[in-house]
């Protein structure tokens, strides 16, 4: 048996607002009226806040169902924070601060594993994840659409020089057709019309491999070093 609750910053989740100048330990406030004790300031305070929440979740699991392993079955951040300002100016610094603080908190708990919600290659700024008004995906079509437009001149030169995306192998064609024929694409005309071309644009023109970094959001917070194997037991993490 594994204890696998979901965990989010509930204030940011429902308000869709984030400002690291202050944050609240909502889990502690469920059982306490001391708002001053459970208010944290700055990025260091935010990391402490998140770390305390994770420790509390694990403690509640142990208290309720015994000493079973704990994994956060779902966690992530709403990308459409602060009235979707990042979609207007391209500045994802608030999302990066929030995601980095969340993942740093997991690292500080040492043995707490998690599943990051979510990866949805169909995500757009307008429709989000196409589910319940959510917009959590670490991938977005708008990201590579912007990249594609910014590289238009370069692509035109390559075409003039005889370089073409038509030399796709059968495996790549299978990937593209599979995406285009999905039930989601068929039910959304926008995706059905553009998905093949957009998926082809993800292919590196020289190596013909899917370049997923072109659709990623806040990757500089998500892509982090980790220990694959260690001889011994981790006792603490060090500041870098």
KOLRODREN-710536 format. One line per field, with one value per residue: residue number from 1; x, y, z of N, C-alpha, C in turn. Coordinates in Angstrom, 3 decimals, padded with zeros to 6 digits, always signed. Layout:
<sites>
n = [NUM	...]
nu = [X	...]
nv = [Y	...]
nw = [Z	...]
cau = [X	...]
cav = [Y	...]
caw = [Z	...]
cu = [X	...]
cv = [Y	...]
cw = [Z	...]
</sites>
This chain:
<sites>
n = [1	2	3	4	5	6	7	8	9	10	11	12	13	14	15	16	17	18	19	20	21	22	23	24	25	26	27	28	29	30	31	32	33	34	35	36	37	38	39	40	41	42	43	44	45	46	47	48	49	50	51	52	53	54	55	56	57	58	59	60	61	62	63	64	65	66	67	68	69	70	71	72	73	74	75	76	77	78	79	80	81	82	83	84	85	86	87	88	89	90	91	92	93	94	95	96	97	98	99	100	101	102	103	104	105	106	107	108	109	110	111	112	113	114	115	116	117	118	119	120	121	122	123	124	125	126	127	128	129	130	131	132	133	134	135	136	137	138	139	140	141	142	143	144	145	146	147	148	149	150	151	152	153	154	155	156	157	158	159	160	161	162	163	164	165	166	167	168	169	170	171	172	173	174	175	176	177	178	179	180	181	182	183	184	185	186	187	188	189	190	191	192	193	194	195	196	197	198	199	200	201	202	203	204	205	206	207	208	209	210	211	212	213	214	215	216	217	218	219	220	221	222	223	224	225	226	227	228	229	230	231	232	233	234	235	236	237	238	239	240]
nu = [+000.842	+000.470	+000.649	-000.826	-001.527	-002.883	-001.257	-001.208	-000.410	-002.809	-003.844	-002.755	-003.788	-006.619	-007.021	-005.430	-003.246	+000.012	+002.582	+005.647	+006.385	+004.899	+003.360	+001.058	+000.632	-001.593	-002.530	-001.847	-003.369	-005.863	-006.271	-005.562	-005.762	-003.837	-002.656	-000.374	+001.793	+001.724	+002.272	+004.494	+007.483	+009.051	+011.255	+012.761	+011.167	+008.914	+009.805	+010.295	+007.686	+006.382	+007.902	+007.239	+004.534	+004.647	+005.914	+003.947	+001.885	+002.992	+003.213	+000.509	-000.345	+001.094	-000.028	-002.668	-002.805	-000.624	+002.933	+003.547	+004.887	+005.145	+003.973	+003.537	+000.795	-000.027	+000.977	+001.727	+001.822	-000.394	-000.173	-001.307	-001.072	-001.675	-003.516	-002.820	-000.489	+002.067	+001.606	+001.222	+003.521	+005.620	+007.162	+008.018	+008.857	+007.612	+006.203	+008.392	+009.718	+007.823	+007.559	+010.227	+010.552	+008.710	+009.738	+012.250	+011.485	+010.562	+012.997	+014.247	+012.843	+013.871	+013.118	+010.682	+008.696	+007.190	+004.567	+004.542	+002.137	+001.132	+001.789	+000.855	+000.671	-001.190	-001.929	-002.945	-002.640	-005.143	-007.120	-006.039	-005.526	-007.619	-009.393	-011.539	-011.035	-008.359	-004.817	-002.068	-000.023	+003.335	+004.088	+003.321	+001.458	+001.626	+004.169	+006.016	+004.909	+005.492	+008.280	+008.553	+007.648	+009.554	+011.720	+011.225	+012.448	+014.897	+014.038	+012.941	+015.219	+016.481	+014.693	+014.915	+017.454	+017.112	+016.613	+014.354	+011.429	+010.359	+011.682	+011.042	+011.246	+009.625	+008.967	+008.756	+006.643	+004.643	+004.446	+003.458	+001.033	-000.330	-000.715	-002.290	-004.566	-005.766	-008.451	-008.935	-007.873	-009.585	-011.975	-011.555	-011.423	-009.354	-007.012	-007.097	-006.673	-004.171	-002.305	-000.600	+001.255	+002.373	+003.470	+005.397	+007.061	+008.361	+010.363	+013.796	+015.560	+017.915	+018.723	+016.345	+014.794	+012.441	+012.201	+011.605	+012.104	+011.299	+008.647	+008.418	+007.659	+008.872	+011.185	+013.751	+013.395	+012.317	+013.944	+016.457	+019.404	+019.940	+020.400	+021.213	+022.140	+023.386	+025.883	+025.087	+023.235	+021.265	+021.668	+021.354	+020.731	+022.792	+023.422	+023.650]
nv = [-001.196	+002.243	+005.624	+008.161	+011.087	+014.097	+017.263	+020.748	+024.279	+025.758	+028.337	+029.674	+027.963	+028.263	+031.031	+031.719	+033.354	+034.564	+035.539	+035.758	+037.262	+036.923	+034.094	+031.439	+028.858	+026.805	+024.294	+024.015	+026.083	+025.029	+023.862	+025.729	+029.021	+030.840	+032.999	+034.483	+032.879	+031.059	+032.374	+033.195	+034.751	+035.978	+034.165	+032.194	+031.834	+030.834	+028.337	+027.118	+027.089	+025.367	+023.043	+022.475	+021.902	+019.546	+017.814	+017.723	+016.467	+013.927	+013.114	+013.048	+010.963	+008.819	+008.832	+008.135	+005.801	+004.312	+003.365	+003.680	+003.921	+007.217	+009.021	+011.838	+011.958	+013.733	+016.889	+020.345	+023.471	+026.199	+027.515	+029.774	+032.088	+035.148	+036.681	+035.702	+036.967	+036.233	+035.138	+037.301	+038.944	+037.176	+036.674	+034.411	+034.385	+034.413	+031.989	+030.295	+030.808	+029.806	+027.085	+026.219	+026.609	+024.778	+022.283	+022.349	+022.113	+019.487	+018.209	+018.841	+017.313	+014.871	+011.952	+012.058	+011.373	+012.243	+012.948	+014.911	+017.148	+018.678	+016.887	+017.975	+017.974	+019.189	+021.533	+024.966	+028.561	+029.737	+027.691	+026.188	+023.169	+021.816	+020.770	+021.099	+023.799	+023.969	+024.729	+023.517	+022.348	+021.482	+021.788	+023.529	+024.448	+027.059	+027.874	+026.623	+027.588	+030.301	+030.091	+029.022	+031.059	+033.005	+031.908	+032.006	+033.270	+031.955	+029.356	+029.787	+030.352	+027.877	+026.338	+027.499	+026.698	+024.112	+022.374	+020.293	+019.242	+016.966	+014.607	+012.604	+009.758	+006.484	+005.968	+008.501	+009.579	+007.910	+008.727	+011.335	+010.917	+009.403	+011.257	+013.151	+011.687	+011.255	+011.046	+013.427	+015.384	+015.062	+016.006	+018.655	+021.180	+023.031	+021.709	+019.433	+020.512	+021.734	+020.135	+018.192	+019.729	+021.293	+019.328	+018.276	+020.487	+020.249	+018.523	+018.083	+019.515	+018.406	+016.124	+014.802	+014.189	+014.251	+017.348	+018.103	+020.197	+022.497	+022.953	+023.316	+024.691	+026.707	+025.140	+025.484	+025.401	+022.915	+020.910	+019.343	+018.448	+015.134	+012.424	+009.316	+006.874	+005.950	+005.250	+004.515	+006.516	+009.360	+012.185	+014.929	+017.884	+020.068	+023.560	+025.093]
nw = [+000.000	-000.779	+000.158	-001.572	-002.005	-003.572	-004.141	-004.004	-004.243	-002.705	-002.530	-004.778	-006.667	-006.671	-006.753	-008.849	-008.758	-008.025	-005.891	-004.699	-002.558	-000.296	+001.311	+002.207	+004.588	+003.898	+004.638	+007.359	+008.362	+008.306	+010.722	+012.526	+013.847	+013.805	+011.873	+011.514	+012.247	+010.226	+007.909	+005.356	+004.067	+001.110	-001.223	+000.116	+002.328	+001.053	+000.100	+002.536	+003.514	+001.627	+002.081	+004.744	+004.424	+002.894	+004.678	+006.633	+005.233	+004.858	+007.524	+008.297	+006.702	+007.793	+010.342	+009.792	+008.139	+008.753	+008.651	+005.735	+002.354	+000.918	-001.794	-003.776	-005.619	-007.546	-008.606	-009.290	-011.154	-011.881	-015.063	-016.079	-014.477	-012.631	-014.283	-016.782	-017.612	-018.472	-020.953	-022.484	-022.372	-022.438	-020.230	-017.965	-015.353	-012.819	-012.826	-013.035	-010.620	-008.820	-009.587	-009.247	-006.496	-005.521	-006.454	-005.256	-002.626	-002.549	-002.937	-000.579	+001.237	+000.850	+000.760	-000.473	-003.162	-006.369	-008.805	-011.598	-012.686	-015.618	-018.729	-021.759	-025.043	-026.667	-025.543	-025.417	-025.222	-025.178	-024.837	-022.797	-021.003	-022.119	-020.293	-017.712	-017.310	-016.717	-016.776	-016.766	-018.124	-018.960	-021.483	-024.508	-027.380	-028.205	-027.516	-029.318	-031.629	-031.507	-031.547	-034.072	-035.746	-035.211	-036.390	-039.053	-041.241	-041.380	-041.946	-044.464	-045.993	-045.845	-047.296	-049.791	-050.391	-050.960	-048.879	-047.180	-045.303	-046.227	-046.280	-044.377	-042.278	-042.061	-039.381	-038.255	-039.721	-038.784	-036.106	-036.454	-037.871	-035.969	-033.918	-035.252	-035.835	-033.427	-030.999	-029.693	-031.417	-033.606	-032.613	-032.247	-034.382	-034.834	-033.988	-035.608	-038.103	-038.040	-036.724	-037.948	-039.472	-037.432	-035.784	-037.467	-037.521	-035.139	-035.597	-035.804	-038.414	-039.336	-037.821	-037.653	-035.365	-032.689	-031.196	-028.214	-026.541	-027.744	-027.222	-024.560	-021.297	-018.658	-018.370	-017.385	-014.693	-014.290	-015.484	-013.925	-012.089	-010.806	-008.479	-009.589	-008.540	-005.330	-002.939	+000.038	+002.415	+001.958	+003.916	+004.112	+002.107	+000.173	-000.220	-003.388]
cau = [+000.000	+001.196	-000.150	-000.563	-002.439	-002.516	-000.851	-001.015	-000.523	-004.247	-004.127	-002.462	-004.642	-007.967	-006.971	-004.574	-002.354	+001.222	+003.541	+006.482	+006.663	+004.254	+002.605	+000.358	+000.563	-003.038	-002.806	-001.799	-004.456	-007.087	-006.393	-005.012	-006.206	-002.657	-002.258	+000.977	+002.737	+001.642	+002.542	+005.929	+007.857	+010.183	+011.429	+013.197	+009.970	+008.030	+010.358	+010.025	+006.251	+006.093	+008.531	+006.421	+003.301	+004.953	+006.166	+002.662	+001.165	+003.559	+002.854	-000.907	-000.441	+001.563	-000.992	-003.959	-002.740	+000.588	+004.214	+003.588	+005.570	+004.342	+004.297	+002.527	+000.271	-000.234	+001.328	+002.115	+001.460	-001.172	+000.678	-002.036	-001.083	-001.669	-004.258	-002.122	+000.446	+003.198	+001.220	+001.249	+004.871	+006.626	+007.956	+007.541	+009.676	+006.798	+005.984	+009.675	+009.941	+006.906	+007.931	+011.514	+010.328	+007.998	+010.639	+013.282	+010.877	+010.614	+014.390	+014.585	+012.234	+014.769	+012.524	+009.337	+008.606	+005.996	+004.232	+004.287	+000.972	+001.052	+002.340	-000.224	+001.175	-002.280	-002.221	-002.813	-002.892	-006.574	-007.917	-005.387	-005.369	-008.883	-009.992	-011.953	-010.454	-006.988	-003.705	-000.908	+000.922	+004.694	+004.248	+002.253	+001.599	+001.992	+005.610	+006.739	+004.394	+006.304	+009.615	+008.480	+007.537	+010.816	+012.719	+010.639	+013.419	+015.883	+013.391	+012.796	+016.525	+016.744	+013.859	+015.501	+018.675	+016.764	+016.352	+012.915	+010.995	+009.677	+012.482	+010.755	+011.198	+008.320	+008.699	+008.339	+005.308	+003.746	+004.230	+002.631	-000.312	-000.955	-001.164	-003.357	-005.757	-006.270	-009.839	-008.949	-007.660	-010.762	-013.064	-011.202	-011.012	-008.064	-005.942	-007.179	-006.184	-002.796	-001.429	+000.445	+002.301	+003.048	+004.293	+006.568	+007.964	+009.136	+011.440	+015.056	+015.718	+019.133	+018.751	+015.019	+014.328	+011.530	+012.863	+010.543	+012.416	+010.657	+007.292	+008.466	+007.531	+009.622	+012.075	+014.934	+013.067	+011.935	+015.087	+017.376	+020.254	+019.463	+021.288	+020.641	+022.500	+024.286	+026.337	+024.831	+021.937	+021.342	+021.289	+020.939	+021.099	+023.671	+023.098	+024.527]
cav = [+000.000	+003.508	+006.832	+008.966	+012.233	+015.214	+018.456	+021.995	+025.527	+025.966	+029.756	+029.942	+027.112	+028.802	+032.445	+031.843	+034.478	+034.170	+036.583	+035.105	+038.158	+036.305	+032.868	+030.919	+027.414	+026.581	+023.043	+024.288	+026.992	+024.252	+023.476	+026.791	+030.372	+031.700	+033.310	+035.054	+031.765	+030.301	+033.265	+033.179	+035.878	+035.792	+032.847	+031.253	+031.536	+029.998	+026.986	+026.595	+026.847	+024.147	+021.911	+022.168	+021.264	+018.172	+017.039	+017.526	+015.457	+012.615	+012.797	+012.682	+009.640	+007.857	+008.783	+007.572	+004.458	+003.618	+003.715	+003.267	+004.903	+008.359	+009.646	+012.816	+011.428	+014.801	+018.247	+021.195	+024.877	+026.769	+028.380	+031.004	+032.918	+036.616	+037.135	+035.216	+038.003	+035.626	+034.884	+038.582	+039.508	+036.128	+036.610	+033.318	+034.379	+034.035	+030.548	+029.636	+030.914	+028.918	+025.703	+025.930	+026.509	+023.524	+021.148	+022.432	+021.586	+018.028	+017.786	+018.984	+016.240	+013.737	+010.679	+012.301	+011.336	+012.934	+012.938	+016.300	+017.323	+017.545	+017.099	+017.929	+018.651	+019.903	+022.746	+026.291	+029.648	+030.057	+026.580	+025.502	+021.724	+021.259	+019.984	+021.711	+025.127	+023.866	+025.076	+023.104	+021.611	+022.021	+021.957	+024.329	+024.706	+028.455	+028.042	+026.349	+028.463	+031.510	+029.759	+028.789	+032.350	+033.731	+031.266	+031.921	+033.655	+030.884	+028.238	+030.144	+030.173	+026.444	+025.838	+027.983	+025.929	+022.741	+021.568	+020.096	+018.301	+015.865	+013.394	+011.975	+008.303	+005.899	+006.088	+009.869	+009.715	+007.197	+009.604	+012.465	+010.423	+008.975	+012.462	+013.798	+010.844	+011.053	+011.471	+014.839	+016.196	+014.992	+016.767	+020.067	+021.506	+023.735	+020.720	+018.549	+021.214	+022.204	+019.303	+017.554	+020.697	+021.701	+018.228	+018.227	+021.579	+019.844	+017.649	+018.733	+019.314	+017.667	+014.826	+014.219	+013.683	+015.176	+018.280	+018.469	+021.449	+023.604	+023.192	+023.314	+025.909	+026.733	+023.979	+025.755	+025.012	+021.504	+020.056	+019.533	+017.274	+014.224	+011.302	+008.058	+005.851	+006.437	+004.228	+005.072	+007.145	+010.818	+012.738	+016.312	+018.485	+021.223	+024.700	+025.225]
caw = [+000.000	-000.878	+000.393	-002.769	-002.108	-004.445	-003.385	-004.749	-003.503	-002.872	-002.759	-006.188	-007.486	-006.793	-007.108	-010.026	-008.518	-007.317	-005.557	-003.689	-001.428	+000.872	+001.022	+003.377	+004.781	+003.947	+005.347	+008.801	+008.712	+008.472	+012.131	+013.376	+013.506	+013.920	+010.508	+011.516	+012.302	+008.984	+006.785	+005.049	+003.214	+000.211	-001.824	+001.153	+003.116	+000.242	+000.120	+003.883	+003.551	+000.870	+002.767	+005.920	+003.970	+002.489	+005.894	+007.288	+004.460	+005.162	+008.911	+008.326	+006.122	+008.795	+011.446	+009.377	+007.563	+009.170	+008.036	+004.337	+001.495	+000.494	-003.069	-004.160	-006.870	-008.529	-008.173	-010.409	-010.984	-012.984	-015.889	-016.403	-013.273	-012.706	-015.467	-017.984	-018.026	-019.183	-022.344	-023.182	-022.484	-022.536	-018.997	-017.111	-014.142	-011.653	-012.926	-012.757	-009.177	-008.126	-009.871	-008.617	-005.046	-005.277	-006.651	-004.221	-001.396	-002.658	-002.747	+000.835	+002.016	+000.604	+000.345	-001.006	-004.616	-006.855	-010.223	-012.004	-013.557	-016.499	-020.067	-022.746	-026.238	-027.322	-024.775	-026.028	-024.273	-025.131	-024.324	-021.697	-021.145	-022.609	-019.208	-016.460	-017.180	-016.191	-017.660	-015.993	-018.953	-019.131	-022.928	-025.095	-028.807	-028.436	-027.363	-030.557	-032.677	-031.426	-032.029	-035.505	-036.409	-035.051	-037.258	-040.391	-042.252	-041.487	-042.622	-045.867	-046.614	-045.984	-048.379	-051.030	-050.640	-051.292	-047.693	-047.037	-044.279	-046.876	-046.160	-043.099	-042.384	-041.749	-037.950	-037.993	-040.292	-037.880	-034.949	-036.867	-038.172	-034.715	-033.214	-036.008	-035.838	-032.075	-030.817	-029.299	-032.614	-034.459	-032.006	-032.202	-035.746	-034.824	-033.915	-036.763	-039.277	-037.943	-035.920	-038.741	-039.790	-036.212	-035.302	-038.344	-037.160	-033.974	-036.013	-036.128	-039.858	-039.671	-037.171	-037.776	-034.076	-032.025	-030.291	-027.282	-025.846	-028.443	-026.729	-023.107	-020.497	-017.387	-018.345	-016.568	-013.314	-014.245	-015.828	-012.815	-011.833	-009.765	-008.194	-010.059	-007.564	-004.286	-001.994	+001.370	+002.646	+001.957	+005.221	+003.944	+000.843	+000.313	-001.055	-004.540]
cu = [+000.878	+000.224	+000.173	-001.560	-001.980	-002.105	-000.603	-000.942	-001.969	-004.604	-003.901	-003.392	-006.005	-007.984	-006.261	-003.733	-001.151	+002.106	+004.387	+006.829	+006.006	+003.495	+002.029	+000.415	-000.905	-003.374	-002.803	-002.963	-005.801	-007.346	-005.891	-005.536	-005.047	-002.109	-000.831	+002.028	+002.808	+001.721	+004.049	+006.246	+009.085	+010.281	+011.880	+012.014	+009.008	+008.499	+010.115	+008.554	+005.910	+006.676	+007.720	+005.120	+003.541	+005.211	+004.853	+001.840	+001.672	+003.187	+001.393	-001.111	-000.019	+000.563	-002.259	-003.867	-001.451	+001.813	+004.322	+004.359	+004.613	+004.853	+003.174	+002.040	+000.070	+000.148	+001.753	+001.702	+000.566	-000.294	+000.020	-002.183	-001.202	-002.285	-003.531	-001.107	+001.612	+002.875	+001.274	+002.667	+005.983	+007.500	+007.357	+008.285	+008.868	+006.508	+007.260	+009.961	+009.061	+007.281	+009.244	+011.371	+009.649	+008.953	+011.792	+012.758	+010.851	+012.019	+014.783	+013.953	+012.941	+014.071	+011.130	+009.372	+007.287	+005.793	+003.833	+003.138	+001.103	+001.799	+001.227	+000.222	+000.097	-002.580	-002.041	-003.095	-004.383	-007.372	-007.296	-005.227	-006.619	-009.571	-010.264	-011.338	-009.016	-005.948	-002.397	+000.224	+002.280	+005.032	+003.078	+002.517	+002.026	+003.489	+006.311	+006.165	+005.191	+007.709	+009.624	+008.431	+008.851	+011.900	+012.256	+011.650	+014.442	+015.300	+013.238	+014.106	+016.821	+015.942	+014.425	+016.749	+018.394	+016.509	+014.849	+012.624	+010.339	+010.416	+012.282	+010.717	+009.847	+007.964	+008.181	+006.933	+004.282	+003.418	+003.253	+001.200	-001.047	-001.495	-002.361	-004.656	-006.344	-007.694	-009.926	-008.819	-008.901	-011.893	-012.783	-010.648	-009.642	-006.904	-005.925	-006.545	-004.686	-001.812	-000.305	+001.586	+003.081	+003.923	+005.537	+007.559	+008.776	+010.337	+012.675	+015.351	+016.961	+019.117	+017.421	+014.566	+013.407	+012.283	+011.817	+010.836	+011.730	+009.255	+007.262	+008.290	+008.244	+010.575	+013.313	+014.665	+012.823	+013.116	+016.189	+018.222	+019.665	+020.450	+020.602	+020.915	+023.441	+024.631	+026.194	+023.450	+022.116	+020.847	+020.844	+021.346	+021.923	+023.225	+024.125	+024.717]
cv = [+001.249	+004.656	+007.822	+010.117	+013.219	+016.398	+019.628	+023.154	+025.986	+027.426	+030.103	+029.166	+027.750	+030.273	+032.678	+033.116	+033.987	+035.379	+036.045	+036.016	+037.631	+035.059	+032.334	+029.398	+027.051	+025.318	+023.249	+025.168	+026.271	+023.931	+024.567	+028.137	+031.361	+031.987	+033.848	+033.947	+031.036	+031.182	+033.344	+034.261	+035.542	+034.370	+031.810	+030.845	+030.636	+028.547	+026.337	+026.235	+025.529	+022.915	+021.496	+021.473	+019.804	+017.282	+016.743	+016.455	+014.068	+012.182	+012.354	+011.289	+008.561	+007.702	+008.026	+006.124	+003.723	+004.013	+003.126	+004.308	+006.009	+008.876	+010.627	+012.430	+012.473	+016.132	+019.040	+022.627	+025.313	+027.744	+029.726	+031.895	+034.397	+037.138	+036.819	+036.224	+037.434	+035.367	+036.158	+039.091	+038.461	+035.971	+035.568	+033.273	+033.987	+032.534	+029.777	+029.665	+029.935	+027.460	+025.331	+025.775	+025.193	+022.333	+021.157	+021.874	+020.064	+017.509	+017.863	+017.898	+014.908	+012.492	+010.832	+012.320	+011.939	+012.675	+014.349	+016.346	+018.634	+017.850	+016.909	+018.690	+019.397	+021.246	+024.005	+027.346	+029.908	+028.959	+025.904	+024.025	+021.036	+020.409	+020.881	+023.095	+025.139	+024.236	+024.800	+022.566	+022.303	+022.155	+022.762	+024.541	+026.138	+028.685	+027.780	+027.105	+029.763	+031.258	+029.616	+030.117	+033.114	+033.172	+031.219	+032.240	+032.553	+029.689	+028.508	+029.952	+028.702	+025.851	+026.249	+027.195	+024.458	+021.848	+021.464	+019.111	+017.067	+014.548	+012.710	+010.467	+007.782	+006.031	+007.475	+010.111	+009.047	+008.041	+010.717	+012.026	+010.003	+010.165	+013.081	+013.012	+010.626	+011.587	+012.940	+015.727	+016.210	+015.849	+018.253	+020.470	+022.175	+022.747	+019.845	+019.192	+021.455	+021.222	+018.669	+018.521	+021.089	+020.596	+018.082	+019.306	+021.258	+018.991	+018.460	+018.478	+018.525	+016.265	+014.097	+013.535	+014.708	+016.043	+018.819	+019.757	+022.638	+023.898	+023.353	+024.680	+025.681	+025.532	+024.227	+025.544	+023.514	+020.574	+020.320	+018.273	+016.402	+013.073	+010.013	+006.931	+006.463	+005.294	+004.800	+005.675	+008.645	+011.355	+014.194	+016.786	+019.743	+022.323	+024.787	+026.697]
cw = [+000.000	-000.639	-000.723	-002.905	-003.177	-003.574	-004.321	-003.766	-003.698	-003.133	-004.225	-007.103	-007.726	-007.213	-008.441	-009.953	-007.733	-007.139	-004.422	-002.512	-000.149	+000.408	+002.329	+003.406	+005.002	+004.729	+006.858	+009.235	+008.816	+009.940	+013.087	+012.908	+013.582	+012.525	+010.449	+011.496	+010.967	+007.739	+006.586	+004.021	+002.373	-000.322	-000.801	+002.024	+002.359	+000.244	+001.483	+004.028	+002.862	+001.557	+003.986	+005.529	+003.588	+003.706	+006.628	+006.564	+004.787	+006.586	+009.006	+007.732	+007.101	+009.934	+011.064	+008.895	+007.895	+008.374	+006.633	+003.525	+001.070	-000.836	-003.396	-005.555	-007.951	-007.914	-009.400	-010.134	-012.147	-013.767	-016.185	-015.173	-013.611	-014.012	-016.776	-018.514	-018.832	-020.644	-023.173	-023.402	-022.555	-021.307	-018.051	-015.772	-012.900	-011.656	-012.593	-011.259	-008.413	-008.333	-009.195	-007.104	-004.699	-005.378	-005.646	-002.908	-001.410	-002.405	-001.272	+001.702	+001.799	+000.071	-000.257	-002.528	-005.071	-008.339	-010.617	-013.010	-014.302	-017.777	-021.077	-023.999	-027.005	-026.651	-025.625	-024.968	-024.105	-024.458	-023.106	-021.993	-021.695	-021.541	-018.013	-016.233	-016.693	-017.249	-016.922	-016.861	-019.043	-020.612	-023.459	-026.578	-029.072	-028.324	-028.678	-031.732	-032.699	-031.938	-033.541	-036.258	-036.334	-035.950	-038.712	-041.485	-042.483	-042.228	-044.106	-046.610	-046.843	-047.138	-049.721	-051.404	-050.906	-050.103	-047.478	-045.924	-044.889	-046.733	-044.815	-043.283	-041.906	-040.284	-037.611	-038.535	-039.387	-036.662	-035.298	-037.134	-036.920	-033.958	-033.925	-035.956	-034.452	-031.956	-030.449	-030.521	-033.496	-033.928	-031.936	-033.566	-035.805	-034.838	-035.148	-037.983	-039.233	-037.314	-036.724	-039.007	-038.556	-035.658	-036.156	-037.950	-035.924	-034.364	-036.361	-037.599	-040.244	-039.085	-037.249	-036.489	-033.446	-031.025	-029.323	-026.525	-026.499	-027.912	-025.211	-022.479	-019.165	-017.263	-017.496	-015.084	-013.209	-014.495	-014.808	-012.643	-010.733	-009.623	-008.638	-009.070	-006.533	-003.345	-000.587	+001.445	+002.694	+003.301	+005.118	+002.558	+001.102	-000.624	-002.179	-004.869]
</sites>
